[in-house]
Amino acid sequence: MRLYTDITSIISTDRAYSKGDGNPTLTKGVYIQANSLTPEMNFTRSKNIPDGTKLHSDYIPMNRFLSIPYTKTSFRRRATDVLKPGARFRGFQTSGTREYSVEVMLLEVDLPNSYMSGTLTIHNLTPVNSIITTFFTAEIIGPRHTFITNHDSWGSSIKNDIQHWARFPSWRSLDVDLLKDYKNREWYQTKAFCQNHLYMRWKEHYLYPNPDQTEVKGASFAGFYFISFDREAESFTGIYYYKTTDRFQQLHLSFVPDHGVFRSYEYC
Protein backbone atom coordinates (compact mmCIF):
# COMPACT_ATOMS: atom_id res chain seq x y z
CA MET A 1 0.00 0.00 0.00
CA ARG A 2 1.29 3.44 -0.83
CA LEU A 3 1.71 5.82 2.08
CA TYR A 4 0.71 9.41 2.58
CA THR A 5 1.34 12.07 -0.05
CA ASP A 6 0.19 15.10 1.91
CA ILE A 7 -0.43 15.35 5.64
CA THR A 8 -3.08 17.85 6.73
CA SER A 9 -3.23 17.23 10.46
CA ILE A 10 -1.81 15.21 13.33
CA ILE A 11 -4.15 14.17 16.11
CA SER A 12 -3.64 12.31 19.36
CA THR A 13 -6.17 10.72 21.67
CA ASP A 14 -5.72 9.63 25.28
CA ARG A 15 -8.56 7.13 25.42
CA ALA A 16 -8.99 3.77 23.70
CA TYR A 17 -12.12 2.55 21.96
CA SER A 18 -12.91 -0.71 20.25
CA LYS A 19 -15.86 -2.50 18.65
CA GLY A 20 -16.30 -6.11 17.56
CA ASP A 21 -18.46 -5.47 14.50
CA GLY A 22 -15.60 -4.98 12.05
CA ASN A 23 -15.63 -1.19 12.43
CA PRO A 24 -12.81 -0.33 14.84
CA THR A 25 -12.79 3.10 16.42
CA LEU A 26 -9.93 5.34 17.43
CA THR A 27 -7.50 3.79 19.86
CA LYS A 28 -5.03 5.52 22.08
CA GLY A 29 -2.18 6.90 19.99
CA VAL A 30 -1.29 9.33 17.24
CA TYR A 31 -3.25 9.62 14.00
CA ILE A 32 -2.78 11.55 10.82
CA GLN A 33 -5.17 12.72 8.16
CA ALA A 34 -3.97 12.85 4.58
CA ASN A 35 -5.20 14.15 1.24
CA SER A 36 -4.65 10.77 -0.37
CA LEU A 37 -3.46 7.31 0.54
CA THR A 38 -3.83 5.61 -2.83
CA PRO A 39 -4.87 7.05 -6.21
CA GLU A 40 -8.27 5.40 -5.84
CA MET A 41 -9.08 7.15 -2.52
CA ASN A 42 -10.02 10.77 -1.95
CA PHE A 43 -9.87 12.10 1.57
CA THR A 44 -11.72 14.91 3.28
CA ARG A 45 -10.04 17.49 5.46
CA SER A 46 -10.96 18.06 9.10
CA LYS A 47 -9.28 20.04 11.84
CA ASN A 48 -10.76 17.97 14.67
CA ILE A 49 -11.31 14.26 15.04
CA PRO A 50 -13.50 13.49 18.06
CA ASP A 51 -12.63 10.62 20.35
CA GLY A 52 -14.48 7.51 19.21
CA THR A 53 -14.62 8.47 15.52
CA LYS A 54 -14.84 5.34 13.39
CA LEU A 55 -11.67 4.44 11.52
CA HIS A 56 -12.85 4.98 7.98
CA SER A 57 -10.22 5.28 5.26
CA ASP A 58 -9.58 8.97 5.93
CA TYR A 59 -8.20 8.37 9.44
CA ILE A 60 -5.26 5.99 9.59
CA PRO A 61 -3.33 5.26 12.79
CA MET A 62 0.31 6.25 12.43
CA ASN A 63 1.46 3.29 14.52
CA ARG A 64 0.05 0.97 11.87
CA PHE A 65 3.15 1.76 9.84
CA LEU A 66 5.62 3.07 12.38
CA SER A 67 7.00 1.89 15.68
CA ILE A 68 9.49 4.56 16.82
CA PRO A 69 8.40 7.33 19.29
CA TYR A 70 7.21 10.53 17.64
CA THR A 71 8.76 14.01 17.78
CA LYS A 72 7.73 16.90 15.56
CA THR A 73 11.32 17.79 14.63
CA SER A 74 12.26 14.32 13.44
CA PHE A 75 8.91 13.96 11.68
CA ARG A 76 9.66 16.98 9.49
CA ARG A 77 13.20 15.81 8.82
CA ARG A 78 12.10 12.37 7.65
CA ALA A 79 9.27 13.57 5.41
CA THR A 80 11.55 13.39 2.35
CA ASP A 81 12.16 9.65 2.57
CA VAL A 82 11.68 7.77 -0.68
CA LEU A 83 12.77 4.34 0.48
CA LYS A 84 9.74 2.41 -0.79
CA PRO A 85 9.25 -0.65 -2.99
CA GLY A 86 9.36 0.37 -6.64
CA ALA A 87 11.49 3.47 -6.06
CA ARG A 88 14.22 3.97 -8.66
CA PHE A 89 17.58 5.63 -8.37
CA ARG A 90 19.94 6.45 -11.24
CA GLY A 91 23.54 7.49 -11.41
CA PHE A 92 26.96 6.02 -11.98
CA GLN A 93 29.81 4.00 -10.54
CA THR A 94 33.44 4.97 -11.00
CA SER A 95 36.46 2.69 -11.10
CA GLY A 96 39.67 4.58 -11.70
CA THR A 97 39.05 6.77 -14.75
CA ARG A 98 36.12 4.64 -15.95
CA GLU A 99 32.49 5.46 -15.32
CA TYR A 100 29.47 3.17 -15.70
CA SER A 101 25.77 4.03 -15.72
CA VAL A 102 23.85 2.40 -12.87
CA GLU A 103 20.17 2.08 -11.96
CA VAL A 104 18.78 0.65 -8.72
CA MET A 105 15.19 -0.36 -8.09
CA LEU A 106 14.04 -1.17 -4.57
CA LEU A 107 11.98 -4.34 -4.15
CA GLU A 108 11.53 -4.65 -0.38
CA VAL A 109 11.97 -2.07 2.37
CA ASP A 110 11.60 -3.19 5.99
CA LEU A 111 13.10 -0.55 8.27
CA PRO A 112 11.90 -2.12 11.55
CA ASN A 113 13.91 -5.21 10.63
CA SER A 114 16.82 -3.20 9.16
CA TYR A 115 16.36 -4.91 5.79
CA MET A 116 16.07 -3.84 2.19
CA SER A 117 16.41 -5.56 -1.19
CA GLY A 118 16.51 -4.51 -4.80
CA THR A 119 18.11 -4.86 -8.20
CA LEU A 120 21.24 -3.12 -9.42
CA THR A 121 21.71 -2.66 -13.16
CA ILE A 122 25.09 -1.59 -14.54
CA HIS A 123 25.77 -0.75 -18.19
CA ASN A 124 28.80 -1.58 -20.35
CA LEU A 125 30.78 -3.21 -17.58
CA THR A 126 32.03 -5.97 -19.88
CA PRO A 127 32.31 -6.27 -23.68
CA VAL A 128 30.23 -9.46 -23.61
CA ASN A 129 27.35 -8.22 -21.44
CA SER A 130 26.28 -4.64 -22.11
CA ILE A 131 23.71 -4.79 -19.29
CA ILE A 132 24.13 -6.73 -16.04
CA THR A 133 21.39 -6.80 -13.40
CA THR A 134 21.98 -8.31 -9.98
CA PHE A 135 19.79 -8.90 -6.96
CA PHE A 136 21.07 -7.42 -3.70
CA THR A 137 20.06 -7.30 -0.07
CA ALA A 138 20.87 -4.54 2.39
CA GLU A 139 21.77 -4.54 6.06
CA ILE A 140 20.65 -1.19 7.44
CA ILE A 141 22.84 -0.02 10.31
CA GLY A 142 20.80 0.22 13.50
CA PRO A 143 19.37 -2.08 16.18
CA ARG A 144 20.06 -5.25 14.16
CA HIS A 145 23.30 -4.43 12.33
CA THR A 146 26.35 -2.50 13.50
CA PHE A 147 29.03 -0.72 11.49
CA ILE A 148 31.24 -3.78 11.88
CA THR A 149 30.88 -6.28 9.04
CA ASN A 150 30.07 -9.62 10.66
CA HIS A 151 30.55 -11.84 7.61
CA ASP A 152 33.90 -13.59 7.34
CA SER A 153 33.24 -14.54 3.72
CA TRP A 154 32.97 -10.85 2.76
CA GLY A 155 36.65 -10.41 3.56
CA SER A 156 36.42 -7.24 5.63
CA SER A 157 37.90 -6.36 9.03
CA ILE A 158 37.36 -3.67 11.65
CA LYS A 159 40.28 -1.72 10.19
CA ASN A 160 38.85 -2.02 6.69
CA ASP A 161 35.36 -1.06 7.92
CA ILE A 162 36.74 2.10 9.55
CA GLN A 163 38.68 3.02 6.42
CA HIS A 164 35.59 2.74 4.25
CA TRP A 165 33.04 4.34 6.58
CA ALA A 166 35.47 7.21 7.14
CA ARG A 167 35.22 8.05 3.43
CA PHE A 168 31.75 9.46 4.18
CA PRO A 169 32.03 12.99 5.69
CA SER A 170 28.71 12.53 7.53
CA TRP A 171 29.98 9.37 9.22
CA ARG A 172 33.12 11.09 10.54
CA SER A 173 30.92 13.42 12.60
CA LEU A 174 29.10 10.57 14.38
CA ASP A 175 29.75 9.86 18.04
CA VAL A 176 30.75 6.22 17.54
CA ASP A 177 33.94 4.26 18.14
CA LEU A 178 34.25 1.02 16.18
CA LEU A 179 37.27 -0.07 18.20
CA LYS A 180 34.93 -0.14 21.22
CA ASP A 181 31.73 -0.98 19.41
CA TYR A 182 30.05 -2.34 22.54
CA LYS A 183 29.84 1.27 23.73
CA ASN A 184 27.80 2.23 20.65
CA ARG A 185 24.75 0.18 21.61
CA GLU A 186 22.63 3.19 22.59
CA TRP A 187 23.47 4.93 19.33
CA TYR A 188 22.38 1.89 17.30
CA GLN A 189 19.18 1.54 19.31
CA THR A 190 18.02 5.15 19.53
CA LYS A 191 19.91 7.35 17.07
CA ALA A 192 20.75 5.36 13.94
CA PHE A 193 17.36 5.92 12.29
CA CYS A 194 17.07 9.53 13.47
CA GLN A 195 20.00 10.86 11.46
CA ASN A 196 19.77 12.64 8.12
CA HIS A 197 21.95 9.83 6.78
CA LEU A 198 21.08 6.14 6.91
CA TYR A 199 24.01 3.75 6.62
CA MET A 200 23.89 0.26 5.20
CA ARG A 201 25.74 -2.52 3.43
CA TRP A 202 24.58 -3.82 0.05
CA LYS A 203 25.49 -7.37 -0.97
CA GLU A 204 24.82 -8.66 -4.48
CA HIS A 205 23.84 -12.34 -4.63
CA TYR A 206 22.98 -13.42 -8.16
CA LEU A 207 22.07 -12.31 -11.68
CA TYR A 208 18.46 -11.21 -11.58
CA PRO A 209 16.06 -12.95 -11.97
CA ASN A 210 17.95 -16.28 -11.92
CA PRO A 211 19.07 -17.27 -8.38
CA ASP A 212 21.22 -20.08 -9.81
CA GLN A 213 23.42 -17.72 -11.82
CA THR A 214 25.97 -16.41 -9.33
CA GLU A 215 28.79 -15.66 -11.76
CA VAL A 216 29.20 -13.57 -14.90
CA LYS A 217 32.07 -13.74 -17.37
CA GLY A 218 34.41 -10.77 -17.18
CA ALA A 219 32.93 -9.33 -13.98
CA SER A 220 32.50 -10.17 -10.31
CA PHE A 221 30.07 -9.23 -7.58
CA ALA A 222 31.90 -11.08 -4.82
CA GLY A 223 32.36 -7.88 -2.83
CA PHE A 224 29.87 -5.51 -1.21
CA TYR A 225 29.01 -1.82 -0.93
CA PHE A 226 29.33 0.50 2.04
CA ILE A 227 26.34 2.82 1.58
CA SER A 228 25.15 6.17 2.90
CA PHE A 229 21.63 7.38 2.10
CA ASP A 230 21.08 11.15 2.35
CA ARG A 231 17.43 11.76 3.26
CA GLU A 232 17.42 15.44 2.33
CA ALA A 233 19.14 14.94 -1.03
CA GLU A 234 17.26 11.66 -1.64
CA SER A 235 20.47 10.06 -2.88
CA PHE A 236 22.79 7.13 -2.24
CA THR A 237 26.55 7.30 -2.06
CA GLY A 238 28.46 4.05 -1.97
CA ILE A 239 31.95 2.58 -1.89
CA TYR A 240 32.54 -0.88 -3.33
CA TYR A 241 34.91 -3.22 -1.54
CA TYR A 242 36.52 -6.46 -2.59
CA LYS A 243 40.05 -7.47 -1.80
CA THR A 244 41.12 -7.98 -5.43
CA THR A 245 39.40 -4.99 -7.09
CA ASP A 246 40.28 -1.32 -7.37
CA ARG A 247 39.97 0.32 -3.97
CA PHE A 248 37.26 2.82 -3.16
CA GLN A 249 35.15 2.45 -6.30
CA GLN A 250 32.38 5.01 -5.82
CA LEU A 251 28.66 4.76 -6.45
CA HIS A 252 26.39 7.81 -6.80
CA LEU A 253 22.62 7.47 -7.22
CA SER A 254 19.78 10.01 -7.18
CA PHE A 255 16.05 9.38 -6.79
CA VAL A 256 14.04 9.29 -10.01
CA PRO A 257 10.66 11.02 -9.42
CA ASP A 258 7.79 8.66 -10.15
CA HIS A 259 4.11 9.38 -9.58
CA GLY A 260 3.68 5.72 -8.65
CA VAL A 261 6.02 6.00 -5.64
CA PHE A 262 5.17 8.32 -2.78
CA ARG A 263 7.38 9.61 -0.03
CA SER A 264 6.97 7.96 3.35
CA TYR A 265 6.31 9.76 6.61
CA GLU A 266 8.11 8.31 9.59
CA TYR A 267 9.33 9.56 12.89
CA CYS A 268 11.97 8.91 15.55
C-alpha positions as CSV (number, residue, x, y, z in Angstrom):
1,M,0.0,0.0,0.0
2,R,1.3,3.4,-0.8
3,L,1.7,5.8,2.1
4,Y,0.7,9.4,2.6
5,T,1.3,12.1,-0.1
6,D,0.2,15.1,1.9
7,I,-0.4,15.4,5.6
8,T,-3.1,17.9,6.7
9,S,-3.2,17.2,10.5
10,I,-1.8,15.2,13.3
11,I,-4.2,14.2,16.1
12,S,-3.6,12.3,19.4
13,T,-6.2,10.7,21.7
14,D,-5.7,9.6,25.3
15,R,-8.6,7.1,25.4
16,A,-9.0,3.8,23.7
17,Y,-12.1,2.6,22.0
18,S,-12.9,-0.7,20.2
19,K,-15.9,-2.5,18.7
20,G,-16.3,-6.1,17.6
21,D,-18.5,-5.5,14.5
22,G,-15.6,-5.0,12.1
23,N,-15.6,-1.2,12.4
24,P,-12.8,-0.3,14.8
25,T,-12.8,3.1,16.4
26,L,-9.9,5.3,17.4
27,T,-7.5,3.8,19.9
28,K,-5.0,5.5,22.1
29,G,-2.2,6.9,20.0
30,V,-1.3,9.3,17.2
31,Y,-3.3,9.6,14.0
32,I,-2.8,11.6,10.8
33,Q,-5.2,12.7,8.2
34,A,-4.0,12.9,4.6
35,N,-5.2,14.1,1.2
36,S,-4.6,10.8,-0.4
37,L,-3.5,7.3,0.5
38,T,-3.8,5.6,-2.8
39,P,-4.9,7.0,-6.2
40,E,-8.3,5.4,-5.8
41,M,-9.1,7.2,-2.5
42,N,-10.0,10.8,-2.0
43,F,-9.9,12.1,1.6
44,T,-11.7,14.9,3.3
45,R,-10.0,17.5,5.5
46,S,-11.0,18.1,9.1
47,K,-9.3,20.0,11.8
48,N,-10.8,18.0,14.7
49,I,-11.3,14.3,15.0
50,P,-13.5,13.5,18.1
51,D,-12.6,10.6,20.3
52,G,-14.5,7.5,19.2
53,T,-14.6,8.5,15.5
54,K,-14.8,5.3,13.4
55,L,-11.7,4.4,11.5
56,H,-12.9,5.0,8.0
57,S,-10.2,5.3,5.3
58,D,-9.6,9.0,5.9
59,Y,-8.2,8.4,9.4
60,I,-5.3,6.0,9.6
61,P,-3.3,5.3,12.8
62,M,0.3,6.2,12.4
63,N,1.5,3.3,14.5
64,R,0.1,1.0,11.9
65,F,3.1,1.8,9.8
66,L,5.6,3.1,12.4
67,S,7.0,1.9,15.7
68,I,9.5,4.6,16.8
69,P,8.4,7.3,19.3
70,Y,7.2,10.5,17.6
71,T,8.8,14.0,17.8
72,K,7.7,16.9,15.6
73,T,11.3,17.8,14.6
74,S,12.3,14.3,13.4
75,F,8.9,14.0,11.7
76,R,9.7,17.0,9.5
77,R,13.2,15.8,8.8
78,R,12.1,12.4,7.7
79,A,9.3,13.6,5.4
80,T,11.5,13.4,2.4
81,D,12.2,9.6,2.6
82,V,11.7,7.8,-0.7
83,L,12.8,4.3,0.5
84,K,9.7,2.4,-0.8
85,P,9.2,-0.6,-3.0
86,G,9.4,0.4,-6.6
87,A,11.5,3.5,-6.1
88,R,14.2,4.0,-8.7
89,F,17.6,5.6,-8.4
90,R,19.9,6.4,-11.2
91,G,23.5,7.5,-11.4
92,F,27.0,6.0,-12.0
93,Q,29.8,4.0,-10.5
94,T,33.4,5.0,-11.0
95,S,36.5,2.7,-11.1
96,G,39.7,4.6,-11.7
97,T,39.0,6.8,-14.7
98,R,36.1,4.6,-15.9
99,E,32.5,5.5,-15.3
100,Y,29.5,3.2,-15.7
101,S,25.8,4.0,-15.7
102,V,23.8,2.4,-12.9
103,E,20.2,2.1,-12.0
104,V,18.8,0.7,-8.7
105,M,15.2,-0.4,-8.1
106,L,14.0,-1.2,-4.6
107,L,12.0,-4.3,-4.2
108,E,11.5,-4.6,-0.4
109,V,12.0,-2.1,2.4
110,D,11.6,-3.2,6.0
111,L,13.1,-0.5,8.3
112,P,11.9,-2.1,11.6
113,N,13.9,-5.2,10.6
114,S,16.8,-3.2,9.2
115,Y,16.4,-4.9,5.8
116,M,16.1,-3.8,2.2
117,S,16.4,-5.6,-1.2
118,G,16.5,-4.5,-4.8
119,T,18.1,-4.9,-8.2
120,L,21.2,-3.1,-9.4
121,T,21.7,-2.7,-13.2
122,I,25.1,-1.6,-14.5
123,H,25.8,-0.7,-18.2
124,N,28.8,-1.6,-20.4
125,L,30.8,-3.2,-17.6
126,T,32.0,-6.0,-19.9
127,P,32.3,-6.3,-23.7
128,V,30.2,-9.5,-23.6
129,N,27.4,-8.2,-21.4
130,S,26.3,-4.6,-22.1
131,I,23.7,-4.8,-19.3
132,I,24.1,-6.7,-16.0
133,T,21.4,-6.8,-13.4
134,T,22.0,-8.3,-10.0
135,F,19.8,-8.9,-7.0
136,F,21.1,-7.4,-3.7
137,T,20.1,-7.3,-0.1
138,A,20.9,-4.5,2.4
139,E,21.8,-4.5,6.1
140,I,20.7,-1.2,7.4
141,I,22.8,0.0,10.3
142,G,20.8,0.2,13.5
143,P,19.4,-2.1,16.2
144,R,20.1,-5.2,14.2
145,H,23.3,-4.4,12.3
146,T,26.3,-2.5,13.5
147,F,29.0,-0.7,11.5
148,I,31.2,-3.8,11.9
149,T,30.9,-6.3,9.0
150,N,30.1,-9.6,10.7
151,H,30.6,-11.8,7.6
152,D,33.9,-13.6,7.3
153,S,33.2,-14.5,3.7
154,W,33.0,-10.8,2.8
155,G,36.6,-10.4,3.6
156,S,36.4,-7.2,5.6
157,S,37.9,-6.4,9.0
158,I,37.4,-3.7,11.7
159,K,40.3,-1.7,10.2
160,N,38.8,-2.0,6.7
161,D,35.4,-1.1,7.9
162,I,36.7,2.1,9.6
163,Q,38.7,3.0,6.4
164,H,35.6,2.7,4.2
165,W,33.0,4.3,6.6
166,A,35.5,7.2,7.1
167,R,35.2,8.1,3.4
168,F,31.8,9.5,4.2
169,P,32.0,13.0,5.7
170,S,28.7,12.5,7.5
171,W,30.0,9.4,9.2
172,R,33.1,11.1,10.5
173,S,30.9,13.4,12.6
174,L,29.1,10.6,14.4
175,D,29.8,9.9,18.0
176,V,30.8,6.2,17.5
177,D,33.9,4.3,18.1
178,L,34.3,1.0,16.2
179,L,37.3,-0.1,18.2
180,K,34.9,-0.1,21.2
181,D,31.7,-1.0,19.4
182,Y,30.0,-2.3,22.5
183,K,29.8,1.3,23.7
184,N,27.8,2.2,20.7
185,R,24.7,0.2,21.6
186,E,22.6,3.2,22.6
187,W,23.5,4.9,19.3
188,Y,22.4,1.9,17.3
189,Q,19.2,1.5,19.3
190,T,18.0,5.2,19.5
191,K,19.9,7.3,17.1
192,A,20.7,5.4,13.9
193,F,17.4,5.9,12.3
194,C,17.1,9.5,13.5
195,Q,20.0,10.9,11.5
196,N,19.8,12.6,8.1
197,H,22.0,9.8,6.8
198,L,21.1,6.1,6.9
199,Y,24.0,3.8,6.6
200,M,23.9,0.3,5.2
201,R,25.7,-2.5,3.4
202,W,24.6,-3.8,0.0
203,K,25.5,-7.4,-1.0
204,E,24.8,-8.7,-4.5
205,H,23.8,-12.3,-4.6
206,Y,23.0,-13.4,-8.2
207,L,22.1,-12.3,-11.7
208,Y,18.5,-11.2,-11.6
209,P,16.1,-13.0,-12.0
210,N,18.0,-16.3,-11.9
211,P,19.1,-17.3,-8.4
212,D,21.2,-20.1,-9.8
213,Q,23.4,-17.7,-11.8
214,T,26.0,-16.4,-9.3
215,E,28.8,-15.7,-11.8
216,V,29.2,-13.6,-14.9
217,K,32.1,-13.7,-17.4
218,G,34.4,-10.8,-17.2
219,A,32.9,-9.3,-14.0
220,S,32.5,-10.2,-10.3
221,F,30.1,-9.2,-7.6
222,A,31.9,-11.1,-4.8
223,G,32.4,-7.9,-2.8
224,F,29.9,-5.5,-1.2
225,Y,29.0,-1.8,-0.9
226,F,29.3,0.5,2.0
227,I,26.3,2.8,1.6
228,S,25.2,6.2,2.9
229,F,21.6,7.4,2.1
230,D,21.1,11.1,2.4
231,R,17.4,11.8,3.3
232,E,17.4,15.4,2.3
233,A,19.1,14.9,-1.0
234,E,17.3,11.7,-1.6
235,S,20.5,10.1,-2.9
236,F,22.8,7.1,-2.2
237,T,26.6,7.3,-2.1
238,G,28.5,4.1,-2.0
239,I,32.0,2.6,-1.9
240,Y,32.5,-0.9,-3.3
241,Y,34.9,-3.2,-1.5
242,Y,36.5,-6.5,-2.6
243,K,40.1,-7.5,-1.8
244,T,41.1,-8.0,-5.4
245,T,39.4,-5.0,-7.1
246,D,40.3,-1.3,-7.4
247,R,40.0,0.3,-4.0
248,F,37.3,2.8,-3.2
249,Q,35.2,2.5,-6.3
250,Q,32.4,5.0,-5.8
251,L,28.7,4.8,-6.4
252,H,26.4,7.8,-6.8
253,L,22.6,7.5,-7.2
254,S,19.8,10.0,-7.2
255,F,16.1,9.4,-6.8
256,V,14.0,9.3,-10.0
257,P,10.7,11.0,-9.4
258,D,7.8,8.7,-10.1
259,H,4.1,9.4,-9.6
260,G,3.7,5.7,-8.6
261,V,6.0,6.0,-5.6
262,F,5.2,8.3,-2.8
263,R,7.4,9.6,0.0
264,S,7.0,8.0,3.4
265,Y,6.3,9.8,6.6
266,E,8.1,8.3,9.6
267,Y,9.3,9.6,12.9
268,C,12.0,8.9,15.5
